[in-house]
């Protein structure tokens, strides 16, 4: 439904330099929407010490879920990133900080960082922006670093376990979000679990996440009391919990048919339950459960080589209320990485 649109969504330039055999620089710059928007994806120094313990510092992608850190478009089947990785986990999500990473043995990898925190409320003045809302949860609270206040800090980490045919993952994030605007901290805690598993030609990719926001009533009261504050810089519809599920299944058709080829064609289906407003407190007067929806998608991704994908999918959006908001989309994409 609605007008047809065409876009060069993003073009990313990656930089890797071995400053020394044990010090590596990694960075990405993202030119979005036909180079009309510029984003600094990340820029970090990796200090490679041992297999078990290494150090990292700079602007880092948060180790939340199995897509935020490694989000090149041929690595996922859909034309755009799933809604789970936008309205639940606010990909692409980067923060400034430092931490450690490495291997624990038995096929377990880990990352653990201390970073600047999300910003849930603000005054809208220069250098003070960022907010949560019922439409897309935490997304507007993850800011480009030049707009970030270094008041609240957070701890985030991830464990990954290699298993036969795939990988299991668990991520967490916890930190305050009010940046001293009110006495309460507005702690945000996100827990996420995911799995990728492949058996022959059949592949699954599933994720689930829950977010708790403490002191949301006090945050909403702060925003509602600020009559001079621009409505776009502080919202009175901050939820106290956010919840999402993403289930995907695909079939690598050439392998299933026994064809001898390096090409791949993956018909796939996806179901998402997206609840950016899973629940809210008594002071979220404008909060609207109509933001919650289910999404069902069918599509196909053709990959002539692993670094190139041509994608087509169709989605149906089923909103909680009202049904009149339901709609469908058709999306096509040409994706590549280098």
C-alpha positions in Angstrom: 0.0 0.0 0.0 1.2 3.5 -0.7 3.6 5.0 -3.2 6.5 3.0 -4.8 9.9 4.2 -3.6 13.5 3.5 -4.8 16.5 4.2 -2.7 20.3 3.6 -2.5 19.8 2.8 1.2 23.4 2.6 2.2 26.9 2.3 0.9 29.5 1.4 3.5 33.3 2.0 3.3 35.3 -0.3 5.5 38.8 0.4 6.8 41.2 -2.2 8.2 44.8 -1.4 9.1 47.4 -3.5 10.9 49.1 -0.8 12.9 51.2 -3.5 14.4 50.9 -7.3 14.3 49.0 -7.1 17.6 47.2 -3.7 17.1 44.5 -3.5 14.4 42.3 -0.6 13.4 38.8 -1.3 12.2 36.3 1.3 11.1 33.2 1.8 8.8 31.7 4.9 7.4 28.1 4.6 6.1 26.7 6.8 3.3 22.9 6.5 3.6 20.1 7.3 1.2 22.1 8.0 -2.0 24.9 9.7 0.2 22.5 12.3 1.6 23.2 11.1 5.2 26.6 10.3 6.7 27.0 7.9 9.7 30.0 6.8 11.5 29.3 3.1 12.0 32.3 2.3 14.3 36.0 2.9 14.7 37.9 0.8 17.1 41.4 -0.4 18.1 41.8 -4.1 18.8 44.7 -5.1 20.9 45.3 -8.8 20.2 46.9 -10.4 23.2 45.9 -14.0 23.4 43.1 -16.2 22.1 41.4 -16.0 25.5 41.8 -12.3 26.3 42.0 -9.3 24.0 41.2 -5.6 24.5 39.1 -3.2 22.4 38.5 0.6 22.6 36.7 3.2 20.5 33.3 3.5 19.0 32.0 -0.1 19.0 28.9 -1.9 17.7 27.0 -3.3 20.6 27.2 -7.1 20.8 23.4 -7.4 20.9 21.8 -10.2 18.8 23.4 -11.9 15.8 22.9 -9.1 13.3 24.0 -5.8 14.9 27.7 -6.4 14.7 27.7 -8.2 11.3 24.9 -6.6 9.4 26.1 -6.7 5.8 23.0 -7.2 3.6 24.1 -10.5 2.0 24.2 -12.0 5.5 20.4 -11.8 5.9 17.7 -13.0 3.6 15.2 -10.1 3.6 15.4 -7.0 1.5 15.7 -4.8 4.6 16.7 -5.8 8.1 13.9 -7.5 10.0 11.7 -5.2 12.2 13.1 -7.1 15.2 16.5 -5.5 14.4 15.0 -2.0 14.3 12.2 -1.6 16.8 13.4 -4.1 19.4 17.2 -4.1 19.0 17.9 -0.7 17.6 20.4 -1.7 14.9 22.8 -0.3 13.8 23.7 0.5 17.5 27.1 1.8 18.4 28.4 3.4 21.6 31.8 4.6 22.8 33.7 2.6 25.3 36.2 -0.2 25.9 36.2 -3.8 26.8 37.5 -7.3 26.3 36.8 -10.2 23.9 38.1 -13.6 23.1 37.5 -17.4 23.3 36.7 -19.4 26.4 37.2 -22.8 24.8 34.6 -25.4 23.9 33.5 -23.2 21.0 32.5 -20.3 23.2 33.3 -16.7 22.1 32.6 -13.7 24.3 32.6 -9.8 24.3 32.2 -7.6 27.4 32.2 -3.8 27.1 31.6 -0.7 29.3 30.1 2.0 27.1 28.1 5.2 27.2 24.5 4.6 27.8 21.3 5.1 25.8 19.5 8.4 26.4 15.8 8.1 27.3 14.8 11.7 28.0 16.3 15.1 27.1 15.7 18.8 26.9 16.2 19.1 23.1 18.9 21.7 23.6 22.3 21.6 21.8 24.2 18.5 23.0 21.1 17.1 24.8 19.0 14.9 22.6 17.7 11.4 22.4 14.5 9.8 23.7 12.5 6.6 24.0 8.9 6.3 22.7 6.2 3.8 22.0 6.7 3.7 18.3 10.1 2.1 18.2 11.3 1.7 21.8 14.9 2.5 22.3 15.8 3.4 18.7 15.9 7.2 19.1 18.0 6.8 22.3 21.0 5.5 20.5 22.8 8.6 19.2 25.7 9.4 17.0 28.6 9.9 19.4 28.8 13.7 19.0 25.3 14.0 20.4 25.9 11.7 23.3 26.2 12.8 26.9 28.8 11.0 29.0 26.7 10.9 32.1 25.3 7.4 32.3 27.2 4.3 31.5 26.2 0.7 30.7 27.6 -2.8 30.7 26.9 -5.0 27.7 28.1 -8.4 26.5 27.6 -11.5 24.5 28.3 -15.2 24.6 28.3 -17.4 21.5 28.4 -21.2 21.5 29.2 -23.2 18.4 27.0 -26.2 18.1 26.6 -28.9 15.5 25.2 -27.2 12.5 25.0 -23.7 14.0 25.4 -21.3 16.8 23.6 -20.3 20.0 23.9 -16.7 21.3 23.0 -14.8 24.4 23.3 -11.0 24.8 22.7 -8.5 27.5 22.7 -4.7 28.1 22.1 -2.8 31.3 22.5 0.9 32.2 20.7 4.0 33.3 19.2 6.4 30.7 18.0 9.7 32.4 21.5 11.4 32.3 20.8 13.3 35.6 17.6 15.0 34.4 15.6 13.4 37.2 16.6 11.7 40.5 15.7 8.3 39.1 18.1 6.4 36.9 15.7 5.0 34.3 17.6 1.7 34.1 17.3 -0.1 30.8 18.0 -3.9 30.8 17.8 -5.9 27.6 18.1 -9.7 27.5 18.3 -11.4 24.1 18.8 -15.0 22.9 19.2 -16.3 19.4 20.1 -19.4 17.4 21.2 -20.2 13.9 21.0 -23.8 12.8 21.4 -25.6 9.5 20.6 -29.2 8.6 21.5 -30.0 5.0 19.5 -27.6 2.9 17.2 -26.4 5.7 18.2 -23.4 7.8 16.6 -21.7 10.9 17.4 -18.3 12.3 15.4 -17.3 15.5 15.7 -14.5 18.1 13.8 -13.4 21.2 14.4 -10.3 23.3 12.9 -8.5 26.3 13.6 -4.9 27.5 12.7 -3.5 30.9 12.7 0.3 31.5 12.5 1.3 35.2 11.2 4.7 36.3 9.2 5.1 33.0 6.4 6.9 34.9 8.9 9.5 36.3 10.4 9.9 32.8 7.0 10.5 31.3 6.2 13.0 34.0 9.4 14.9 33.3 8.6 15.1 29.6 4.9 16.1 30.2 5.9 18.9 32.6 8.3 20.5 30.2 6.0 22.9 28.4 8.8 24.7 26.6 10.4 21.5 25.4 10.0 20.5 21.7 7.7 17.5 21.6 10.1 15.7 19.3 12.9 15.8 21.9 11.1 14.2 24.9 8.2 11.9 24.8 5.4 11.0 27.2 4.8 7.6 25.8 7.9 5.7 27.1 7.0 2.1 27.8 8.2 0.1 30.8 8.7 -3.1 28.8 9.4 -4.0 25.2 9.2 -7.5 23.7 10.0 -9.1 20.3 10.3 -12.5 18.6 11.8 -13.2 15.1 11.5 -16.6 13.5 12.9 -17.4 10.1 13.2 -20.6 8.0 14.8 -21.0 4.6 15.6 -23.7 2.1 18.8 -23.7 0.1 17.1 -24.9 -3.1 20.1 -26.0 -5.2 21.3 -28.2 -2.4 17.8 -29.6 -1.8 17.5 -30.5 -5.5 20.9 -32.0 -5.7 22.2 -29.5 -8.3 25.9 -29.0 -8.8 26.3 -25.3 -8.8 28.0 -22.5 -6.8 24.7 -20.4 -7.1 22.2 -20.4 -4.2 18.5 -19.6 -4.2 16.8 -19.4 -0.8 13.1 -19.2 -0.6 12.2 -18.3 3.0 9.5 -17.3 5.4 9.5 -15.1 8.5 7.2 -14.3 11.3 7.8 -11.5 13.8 5.9 -10.4 16.9 7.0 -6.8 17.6 5.8 -5.1 20.8 7.7 -1.8 21.2 5.0 -1.0 23.8 4.5 -4.3 25.6 3.4 -2.5 28.7 3.4 1.0 30.2 2.9 2.7 33.5 0.1 5.0 34.7 1.7 8.2 33.5 2.2 7.2 29.9 -1.0 9.0 28.9 -0.4 9.0 25.2 1.0 5.5 24.9 -0.8 3.6 22.2 -0.8 -0.2 21.9 -1.5 0.2 18.1 2.2 0.3 17.8 2.3 -3.4 18.4 2.1 -5.7 15.4 2.8 -9.1 13.9 4.5 -9.4 10.5 4.4 -12.4 8.2 6.8 -12.5 5.2 7.6 -14.7 2.3 10.5 -14.1 0.0 13.5 -15.4 -1.9 17.1 -14.5 -2.0 19.2 -15.4 -5.1 23.0 -15.4 -4.5 25.1 -15.9 -7.6 28.1 -15.6 -5.3 28.2 -15.4 -1.5 28.9 -11.7 -1.5 26.0 -10.7 -3.8 22.3 -11.2 -3.2 19.2 -10.3 -5.3 16.1 -10.2 -3.0 12.4 -10.1 -3.3 9.9 -10.4 -0.5 6.3 -9.6 0.4 5.1 -8.7 4.0 1.8 -8.5 5.7 1.5 -6.3 8.8 -1.2 -7.2 11.4 -1.6 -4.4 14.0 -3.0 -5.1 17.4 -5.5 -2.2 17.1 -7.0 -0.9 15.0 -7.2 -3.4 12.1 -7.6 -0.5 9.7 -3.9 0.1 10.1 -3.0 -3.3 8.6 -1.0 -3.1 5.3 1.2 -5.1 3.0 4.5 -4.3 1.2 6.6 -5.7 -1.6 10.4 -5.0 -1.4 13.2 -5.7 -3.8 16.9 -5.2 -3.2 20.3 -5.7 -4.8 22.8 -6.3 -2.0 26.6 -6.7 -2.0 29.6 -6.7 0.3 33.3 -6.4 -0.6 
